[in-house]
C-alpha cells in the first residue's frame, strides 16, 4: 500500500481526525509513531515517515506515542471493506485466528501458502501476519493492564504471549514502559468491574448516527439473546473460549463497551466483533459524500449523517435470520426466531461471572448466545414453527457449517460465499445479499427486490421496480449497503 507523502503530511499538519487509522506517522528523531491527529508539534518533513499500520511502525523500531495512543485509533476502513485477500486476512487476524491457529491456520483459511500470504501482507500493510498479531497482542495486553485487576502474569498469557518475558519485552518495546508503569498511569479505570469484566472505549470516526443503529437492533431484538434500552445495546456472544455478554453504549467520540468474559483470552475477538457489529471502522464521510451526491438521497444524508450498516457477531445466526425472514414481516420473523431460540436454549448460563462463581452472578437475567449450528441441527421438527421447506434449508445450512463446508466468517470470499449459498435449496439472491450485507460486511450489497427497500424508494421518489431501482443504484457504488439501510429507514 503506497502512501502519498504530501497528502499524509497535510493531514498531519492540520491534525485531521478523519485520517486516524488510515495511516501512522513515524518520527525518526523521537523514535515514536502517532495518529495523524496527534496534538503534538508537527514534526519536520525530513524527519517523518508514514506507515500503513501500527505493526509496520513497530517493525520499523518505533514505539507508540503516549499522548495520542495510536494503537487505540479506529481501524482502517480500507481493511474493513476490501474483499481481496489482504482485507480478508486483516479481518481474520483481528478476530484472533493467528493466536488460535497460527499462521498456517490463517493461510489455510484464505487458500494461500504461508510464504505468499506473508509477501502480500508485507507489500500492502508493511508487516507480516506474525507482526500484525503481535501488535494486536500488545494492544490487548494494554487494555487488560489498564482496565482489570488481573495479575500481570495472567495478562501475559491471556493476551496470547508465549511467556512473561516475551510479554515484558514487547510492552517495553511498543510503549517504552514496563507493564507496572502502564497500570500505575492508567487514565480509564473500570467502575465496579467483577471477575472477567473488562470496560473499554471503542473509537470511531464521526459522525455516528446512534438512533439508526439502536432503532434497527431494537426492531429485531430476540428475547434472551439481545436487548436494547437506555441508549445501550446488549447481547450474548459465543467466543472461541466460552460465552460472553457485552453492553455497548454509544457516546460522543467513542462507544463505551462493558464485556463480561468467561476467558479473558477472548478479549481481542470480542472487541473485533463488537466493532464490526456497529460498523465502527467505516469512513462515514466517504459514504455520505457518494450517497449525498444523488438528489434523491441528499436530504436524508444531510438530516442523518453517519448512518452505519448494523452487522453481525455470528455469521450462522445471521444466515438463519435471513432464511426465516424470507417473505415475512420483521415482527413475524422475530416471533419465529424467538421460538427457535427458546427451544434450543441450553441449560448452561452464559453469564461469565455466574460460570466462574464470581460475585453478583444472577443467571436469571443473563443473555444467551444464539444456538450453534450443531444445536439447531439437533432440534426436532416441532421447534421450528415454519414451512417444512424452510426448515430443511436451515438444517442444510447448519449441517454445512457444522461440517466446515460453509464459511460465514467476515474473512470469507464474497463471490465464493454467494455461489455456495445460492447453490443450496431454498436460498436465492435476496438471502445471499442479506448475508453479505450483515454477516460478511460487504459495503456494496443491494436488495432491489426487498419490499422495504422498494417502499423506501417510493417514498424518496426513486424507481419502485427492482430492475429500475437496481439500475439507479449503480451511482451509489461502492456503498449500496449503506443506501439499503437508508431506504429501509425511509420506508419506516
GIFEN-V923466 format. One record per pair of residues at least 6 apart in sequence whose ideal C-beta (glycine too) atoms are under 7 Angstrom apart, sorted by the first residue. I is the first residue (numbers start at 1). J is the second residue. D is the distance in Angstrom with one decimal. If there is no record, write none. Layout:
i->(I;I)
j->(J;J)
d->(D;D)
//
This chain:
i->(1;1;1;3;3;3;5;8;8;9;9;11;11;12;12;12;13;15;15;16;16;17;18;18;19;20;20;20;20;20;21;21;21;21;22;23;23;23;23;24;24;24;24;24;24;25;25;25;25;25;26;26;26;26;26;26;26;27;27;27;28;28;29;31;31;32;32;32;33;33;33;33;33;33;34;34;34;34;35;35;35;37;38;38;38;39;39;40;51;51;51;52;52;53;53;53;53;54;54;54;55;55;55;55;55;55;56;56;56;58;58;59;59;59;63;63;63;63;64;64;64;64;71;71;72;73;74;74;74;74;74;75;75;76;77;77;77;79;79;79;80;80;81;83;85;85;85;86;86;86;86;88;88;88;89;89;89;89;89;91;91;92;92;92;93;93;93;93;93;94;94;95;95;96;96;96;97;97;97;98;98;98;99;99;100;103;103;103;104;106;106;107;107;107;109;110;117;118;118;121;121;121;121;122;125;134;136;137;137;137;138;138;138;140;140;140;141;141;141;141;142;142;143;143;143;144;144;144;144;144;144;144;145;145;145;145;146;146;146;146;147;147;147;147;147;148;148;150;150;152;153;156;156;158;158;160;161;161;168;168;171;171;172;175;188;190;190;193;194;194;194;194;195;195;195;196;196;196;196;196;196;196;196;197;197;197;198;198;198;199;200;201;201;202;202;202;202;202;202;203;204;204;204;205;205;206;207;207;207;208;208;208;209;209;209;209;210;212;212;212;213;213;213;214;214;216;217;217;217;217;218;219;220;220;221;221;222;222;222;222;223;224;224;224;225;225;225;225;225;225;226;226;226;227;231;232;232;232;233;234;234;234;234;235;235;236;236;236;236;236;236;237;237;237;237;237;237;237;237;238;238;238;239;239;239;240;240;241;241;241;241;242;242;242;243;243;243;243;244;244;244;244;244;244;244;245;245;245;245;245;246;246;246;246;246;247;248;248;248;248;249;249;255;255;257;259;260;260;260;261;261;261;262;262;262;273;275;276;276;276;277;277;277;278;279;279;279;282;284;284;287;287;288;288;290;290;291;291;291;291;291;291;291;292;292;292;294;294;296;296;296;297;297;297;300;300;307;307;307;309;309;309;309;310;311;311;312;312;312;314;315;315;315;316;316;316;317;318;318;318;319;319;319;319;320;321;321;322;322;322;323;323;323;323;323;324;324;324;324;325;326;336;336;339;340;340;341;341;343;343;344;344;344;344;344;345;346;349;349;349;350;350;350;350;351;351;351;353;353;354;354;354;354;373;373;373;374;376;376;377;377;377;377;381;384;389;390;393;393;393;393;396;396;397;397;400;401;406;407;408;410;410;412;414;414;414;417;418;418;421;421;421;421;422;422;422;430;430;430;433;433;433;434;436;436;437;437;437;442;443;443;443;443;444;444;444;444;444;445;445;446;446;446;446;447;447;448;448;448;448;449;452;452;453;453;453;454;454;455;456;456;456;456;457;457;457;457;458;459;459;460;462;462;463;463;473;473;476)
j->(52;124;125;23;50;52;50;23;50;45;48;19;36;25;36;42;42;37;39;36;37;37;205;285;36;35;36;37;73;74;73;74;75;76;76;36;50;51;52;33;34;51;54;57;70;33;34;36;48;50;33;48;49;51;57;60;62;43;47;48;47;49;47;62;63;62;63;65;51;57;62;64;65;70;40;65;68;70;68;70;73;68;65;67;68;67;68;67;57;60;126;125;126;125;126;127;132;70;71;135;125;127;131;132;134;135;125;126;127;135;174;126;127;131;173;174;175;176;70;71;174;175;138;139;203;203;203;204;205;280;281;275;281;281;281;282;283;87;90;91;281;282;443;414;110;112;120;120;121;124;125;110;411;413;106;110;117;121;129;410;411;106;109;411;106;129;132;133;136;136;272;269;272;240;268;269;105;106;109;106;129;133;133;160;240;114;129;130;114;117;129;113;114;117;411;117;129;128;129;127;128;129;132;128;132;170;268;159;160;161;170;171;174;159;267;268;155;159;167;171;175;182;198;200;267;150;155;158;159;198;264;267;155;179;182;183;182;183;186;188;188;190;198;199;200;193;198;158;264;179;164;164;167;264;265;265;167;170;178;179;178;179;178;182;201;197;199;199;353;358;359;360;353;356;358;260;261;262;264;352;353;356;358;258;259;260;259;261;267;258;257;254;256;254;255;257;274;275;280;254;254;255;280;283;284;306;284;305;306;250;306;308;304;305;306;307;250;304;307;489;278;308;310;228;233;310;226;228;233;310;228;330;330;334;227;228;334;337;338;341;338;341;367;368;235;236;341;367;368;370;234;235;367;234;249;247;248;249;248;245;246;247;367;246;367;243;245;350;367;368;369;243;244;245;246;270;273;313;369;314;369;372;266;269;270;266;269;262;263;265;266;262;263;266;262;350;352;369;259;260;261;262;266;270;352;260;350;351;366;367;257;258;259;270;274;258;255;257;274;278;255;256;278;280;274;270;351;352;353;267;270;352;352;355;356;313;281;311;410;441;311;312;313;308;308;309;311;308;305;306;479;482;301;305;476;479;297;301;476;479;482;483;486;298;301;302;475;476;460;461;462;460;483;486;486;490;482;485;486;437;481;482;485;438;438;441;318;438;439;370;408;409;439;373;401;408;370;435;438;439;397;408;435;439;394;333;337;431;434;435;390;393;394;427;431;333;336;337;386;333;431;385;386;385;383;384;370;371;379;383;371;375;376;379;383;368;375;355;363;366;366;367;368;369;361;363;366;360;361;361;362;363;366;398;401;402;402;394;398;395;398;399;402;391;391;426;426;424;425;426;427;424;425;406;424;406;408;420;417;439;440;441;440;436;440;442;440;432;436;427;431;432;435;428;429;432;447;449;450;445;446;447;447;442;445;445;481;484;481;478;479;481;482;477;478;479;480;481;480;481;470;473;480;484;453;484;466;469;470;473;466;488;491;484;487;488;464;469;491;487;488;490;491;463;464;469;487;464;490;491;490;469;472;469;472;480;483;483)
d->(4.4;4.7;6.6;5.4;4.5;6.4;6.7;5.7;4.6;6.3;6.7;4.3;4.6;5.3;5.0;6.1;5.1;4.8;6.6;5.9;6.4;4.3;6.3;6.1;4.1;4.7;6.0;5.5;4.4;5.8;4.5;4.2;5.5;5.0;5.9;6.9;5.2;6.5;5.9;4.9;7.0;4.6;5.9;4.9;5.6;6.3;4.9;6.2;6.1;6.2;4.6;6.9;4.3;5.7;5.2;6.0;5.0;4.7;5.7;6.2;5.2;6.7;4.8;5.9;6.3;5.9;5.5;4.8;6.7;3.8;4.3;6.4;6.6;5.9;6.8;4.3;5.1;5.5;4.6;4.6;5.1;6.8;6.0;6.4;3.9;6.7;6.9;6.0;4.3;6.7;5.6;5.4;5.1;4.7;5.7;6.1;6.9;6.1;5.4;5.1;6.9;3.9;4.7;4.6;7.0;3.9;6.3;2.7;4.8;5.7;5.8;6.7;4.9;5.3;6.8;5.8;6.1;4.5;5.6;5.0;5.8;5.6;7.0;4.7;6.2;6.2;4.8;5.5;5.4;6.5;5.8;6.5;3.9;6.9;5.5;5.8;4.0;5.2;3.8;6.9;4.0;6.7;4.5;5.1;5.8;6.6;6.0;5.8;6.2;4.6;6.8;6.1;4.2;7.0;6.6;6.0;6.7;6.2;7.0;4.5;4.9;5.9;6.1;3.9;6.9;6.2;5.1;5.8;6.8;6.8;4.1;4.9;4.9;6.9;4.8;4.3;6.1;5.1;6.6;5.4;5.5;3.9;6.0;4.2;5.9;5.3;5.0;6.3;6.2;7.0;5.7;6.2;4.6;4.9;6.4;6.4;6.6;4.3;6.5;6.8;5.4;5.9;6.9;5.4;6.7;6.6;5.8;4.9;4.6;6.1;5.5;6.5;4.6;4.4;5.3;4.7;5.7;3.9;6.5;6.3;7.0;6.2;6.7;5.4;6.6;6.0;4.5;6.2;6.3;6.9;6.3;6.6;5.9;5.6;4.9;5.0;6.3;6.6;3.8;6.6;6.9;5.2;5.4;5.4;5.8;6.7;5.8;6.9;6.7;5.0;5.3;4.8;3.5;4.0;5.1;7.0;4.1;6.9;6.7;6.5;6.7;5.2;5.9;6.4;6.7;6.9;3.8;6.1;5.1;5.0;5.9;5.8;6.0;5.4;3.7;5.9;4.8;6.5;6.6;4.4;6.2;5.8;6.5;6.9;6.9;5.2;4.7;6.6;6.1;5.1;5.4;4.2;6.2;6.0;4.3;5.3;6.4;6.0;5.8;5.3;6.9;6.6;4.2;6.2;6.1;6.8;5.8;4.5;3.3;6.3;4.9;6.8;5.2;6.7;4.5;4.6;4.4;6.5;4.7;6.4;6.1;6.0;5.7;5.7;6.2;4.6;6.8;5.3;5.3;6.2;4.0;5.8;6.1;6.1;6.0;5.5;6.5;5.6;5.7;5.7;5.5;6.0;6.4;5.5;6.2;5.8;6.0;6.1;6.4;5.5;6.5;3.7;6.7;5.2;6.1;5.4;6.4;4.3;5.0;6.8;6.7;4.4;6.5;6.3;6.2;6.4;5.3;5.1;3.9;5.2;4.3;6.9;4.4;6.9;6.1;6.2;6.6;5.7;6.1;6.5;4.0;6.8;3.9;5.7;5.9;6.1;6.2;6.5;3.7;5.2;5.0;3.1;5.0;6.8;5.7;3.7;6.9;5.5;6.3;6.1;4.8;6.2;6.2;5.9;6.1;4.7;6.4;6.5;6.8;5.4;6.3;6.9;5.1;6.7;5.9;4.6;5.5;5.5;6.2;6.5;6.7;4.4;6.3;6.7;5.8;5.4;6.7;4.6;6.1;6.6;6.6;5.4;4.3;5.5;7.0;4.3;5.9;5.0;6.2;6.1;5.4;6.7;5.4;6.5;3.7;5.0;5.8;5.7;6.7;4.3;4.7;5.0;5.0;5.6;6.5;5.3;4.9;5.4;5.9;6.1;6.3;5.8;6.9;5.2;3.9;6.8;5.9;6.8;4.9;5.8;5.2;6.9;6.9;6.3;5.5;6.5;6.4;5.7;6.0;6.6;5.0;6.0;5.7;6.9;5.4;5.4;4.1;5.0;4.8;5.8;2.8;5.7;4.2;5.2;5.1;5.7;4.0;6.1;5.0;4.0;5.6;5.9;5.3;6.4;5.7;7.0;6.4;4.7;4.3;5.4;6.3;5.5;5.5;7.0;6.1;4.9;5.3;5.5;6.7;4.2;6.2;5.3;5.7;4.9;6.2;6.4;6.6;6.5;5.9;3.5;3.6;5.1;6.2;5.8;6.8;6.2;6.8;6.2;3.9;5.2;5.5;6.4;4.8;5.9;5.3;5.7;3.6;5.9;4.0;3.0;7.0;4.9;6.6;4.2;4.0;4.5;5.1;6.6;4.7;6.0;4.3;5.9;6.0;6.7;4.3;5.8;6.4;6.8;6.3;3.2;6.3;5.5;6.7;6.7;6.6;3.8;6.5;5.9;6.7;5.7;5.9;5.6;5.7;5.9;6.0;5.5;6.6;4.9;6.7;5.0;6.8;4.3;6.3;6.5;6.6;5.2;5.8;5.6;6.4;4.8;6.6;5.1;6.5;4.1;4.3;3.9;4.9;6.5;6.3;5.8;5.7;5.1;7.0;5.8;4.4;6.7;4.9;6.2;6.5;4.9;6.9;5.4;4.0;6.0;5.3;5.9;4.1;4.6;4.2;6.9;4.7;5.0;4.7;6.0;4.7;6.7;5.4;6.8;3.9;3.3;5.9;3.8;3.8;6.5;5.7;5.3;5.9;5.0;4.6;6.3;5.3;6.2;5.9;4.9;5.5;5.4;6.4;4.4)
//
